[in-house]
Amino acid sequence: MRFLRIEAMAGAVLLVSTLVALVLANTSWSASFLAFWEIQAGIRLDTIEISRSLKHWINDGLMTLFFFVIALELKRELVIGELRDPRVAALPIAAAIGGMAMPAAVFLLIVGDGPGASGWGTVMSTDTAFVMGSLAALGSRIPISLRLFLLSLAIFDDVGAILVVAIGYGESLDWMPLGIAGLGFVIVSVAARLGIRNIPVYFAIGLGIWAAMDASGIHATLTGVILGLMTPARSWISDTRLHAILDRVIAYPPGDHWSGDPLAQADLHRAGVATREALSPIERLEIGLHPWVAFAILPLFALANAGVPLTNINFDTPLTLAIFAAFVAGKPLGVILFSLLAVASRLGVRPADLSWGLIAAGGMLTGIGFTMAFFIANLAFEPELLNSVKLGILGASVLSALLGLLMLAWLTSDGRGPRHVPAM
């Protein structure tokens, strides 16, 4: 699966970017490195000026494309992929819900009404790239069912986390730009129904919707989720029509038809359009955008956000421990418990080769929060608490990865595996 392969490679790139950020934030270049991301950049048109820090443009602008790609993959899986069967989809959905609710409860239990209590949304998410990269380290020993389960779970809770951001960490609403954004979504829907296929047109409309959402008080990255879920999952050209067009081209005998025969040129052009449109808009956009998101946007995000100075900083120990415990303990407990409930209630079905041991090990890996955790932390916590939160996220991600990988290595070693674990 192409998405899985790219996410696995992206995990390695993301790790390198994180280590670079940590090293630079703890050297003599620390002040310059951290100050770089606060440089103001923007545009000015007459009396209108839009200026934000580089970190803000990355976190609120470029990350919109990350959520767009996540939403594309989610819709693809739900409409034409592995999750089109509701009972198959119910298992990762239930696991994602548990993986959001339980760590939030653990966090609030430890923090109480202390500093940072409003940041409970930080511990709800799973980092897709790091989880897929961790699985890639064990290669073919990991069954595809576990990869798909964790991918689906991570996508569901990423979408859930951005909804929490939009509802829980937004500002007071300005109804005028919100109405303009709603009109933009209507225009996108009408354009799709009219058969308009020009991607730059949709990009321009999407940019306008993003600006309106940003001004409305709702976090602008929600634009990416909504537009991704609105993207058509079916191709414009049916298989029958594609074969008919290609058969017409193949029917030409060998010769120099394409340079001098207008009818042949028209048939060749039609074949080119048909082969392009045979892929659904979701697949075309995902193929085009996913590598840019995985190998450019996410590493930039890590560089801008993962730099935590570890010296001469007063850390809030209870807050760091709450973040740590929520990810390391709350995440796997929520995933396992809600998966059990889904299967026991017969709402969800568990694949035969996906043992409860593998689900438990995968649940440990979901404690790798990182990207979305940093993203929400920047919105939820005061600046003086951010380093404490980031330290908890980094520590939890490292331990969760180690525990998950060790358990998976043991479960998939010779003489062990899912076939030896009885199904429920």
Secondary structure, DSSP 8 states (H G I E B T S, - for coil): -HHHHHHHHHHHHHHHHHHHHHHHTTSTTHHHHHHHTT-EEEEEETTEEEEEEHHHIIIIIIHHHHHHHHHHHHHHHHHTSGGGSHHHHHHHHHHHHHHHHHHHHHHHHHHTTSTTGGGGGGGG---HHHHHHHHHTTGGGS-HHHHHHHHHHHHHHHHHHHHHHHHHS-----HHHHHHHHHHHHHHHHHHHTT---HHHHHHHHHHHHHHHHHHTS-TTHHHHHHHHHS--S-SS-HHHHHHHHHHHHTS-SSS-TTT-HHHHHHHHHHHHHHHHTS-HHHHHHHHHHHHIIIIIHHHHHHHH-----SS----HHHHHHHHHIIIIIHHHHHHHHHHHHHHTTSS---TT--HHHHHHHHHHTT--THHHHHHHHHHS-HHHHHHHHHHHHHHHHHHHHHHHHHHHHHTSTT-SGGGS---
